[in-house]
Amino acid sequence: MKINYHRHFDKRYLNLSAKQKAKCKERLALFFQDEFCPILGNHPLKGKYQGYRSINIGGDLRAIYKKTATDAVVFVAVDTHSKLYK
């Protein structure tokens, strides 16, 4: 599977703490191995994120992605639940 990162994801990722970045890397590596691993809590989104999916990074941190092809995804955002789903 090919994983790409949107510039908004990159921008928000830079603002994460070192601990959050480490957890994010860990969860994205797990996503790469098995995108539907139960630990990730992978689920489809509604509303303004219709067509996107979310995974749990840890605590209140979430990452949003969209499948762009059968074997490719693009991560578009990473932030706390409350900031992403206003």
C-alpha positions as CSV (number, residue, x, y, z in Angstrom):
1,M,0.0,0.0,0.0
2,K,1.2,3.5,-0.9
3,I,0.7,6.2,1.8
4,N,0.8,9.9,0.9
5,Y,0.5,12.9,3.2
6,H,-1.4,16.1,2.3
7,R,0.4,19.4,3.2
8,H,-2.3,20.0,5.9
9,F,-1.3,16.8,7.5
10,D,2.3,17.7,7.4
11,K,1.7,21.1,8.8
12,R,-0.4,19.8,11.8
13,Y,2.1,17.0,12.4
14,L,4.9,19.5,12.9
15,N,2.9,21.1,15.7
16,L,2.5,17.8,17.7
17,S,4.6,17.1,20.8
18,A,7.5,14.7,20.5
19,K,5.4,12.0,22.3
20,Q,2.5,12.5,19.9
21,K,4.8,12.3,16.9
22,A,6.2,9.0,18.2
23,K,2.7,7.6,18.8
24,C,1.6,8.8,15.3
25,K,4.6,7.1,13.6
26,E,3.8,3.9,15.5
27,R,0.1,3.9,14.5
28,L,0.9,4.7,10.9
29,A,3.3,1.8,10.8
30,L,0.6,-0.4,12.2
31,F,-1.8,1.1,9.6
32,F,0.6,0.2,6.8
33,Q,0.7,-3.5,8.0
34,D,-3.1,-3.8,8.6
35,E,-5.4,-0.8,8.0
36,F,-8.2,-2.5,9.9
37,C,-6.3,-3.5,13.0
38,P,-8.8,-3.2,15.9
39,I,-6.3,-1.0,17.9
40,L,-6.7,1.7,15.2
41,G,-10.5,2.0,15.5
42,N,-10.7,2.6,11.7
43,H,-14.2,3.9,10.8
44,P,-15.9,6.0,8.1
45,L,-16.8,9.6,8.7
46,K,-20.0,11.6,8.0
47,G,-20.8,15.3,7.4
48,K,-18.0,17.4,6.0
49,Y,-15.7,14.4,6.0
50,Q,-18.1,12.2,4.0
51,G,-15.9,9.7,2.0
52,Y,-13.0,9.9,4.5
53,R,-12.0,7.5,7.3
54,S,-10.5,8.1,10.7
55,I,-8.0,6.2,12.8
56,N,-7.2,6.6,16.5
57,I,-3.6,7.7,17.1
58,G,-3.9,7.8,20.9
59,G,-5.9,9.5,23.6
60,D,-7.9,12.2,21.8
61,L,-5.6,12.3,18.7
62,R,-7.1,11.3,15.4
63,A,-5.8,11.0,11.8
64,I,-8.1,11.4,8.8
65,Y,-7.4,9.7,5.4
66,K,-9.0,9.0,2.1
67,K,-8.4,6.1,-0.3
68,T,-7.3,7.4,-3.6
69,A,-6.8,4.1,-5.4
70,T,-7.1,0.4,-4.5
71,D,-3.6,0.4,-3.0
72,A,-3.1,4.1,-2.1
73,V,-4.3,6.4,0.6
74,V,-3.7,10.1,1.4
75,F,-3.7,11.3,5.0
76,V,-5.2,14.7,5.1
77,A,-5.3,15.8,8.8
78,V,-4.1,14.9,12.2
79,D,-5.4,16.7,15.3
80,T,-7.5,16.3,18.4
81,H,-11.1,15.0,18.1
82,S,-12.6,18.3,19.1
83,K,-10.5,20.4,16.6
84,L,-11.2,18.1,13.7
85,Y,-14.9,17.7,14.2
86,K,-16.1,21.2,15.0
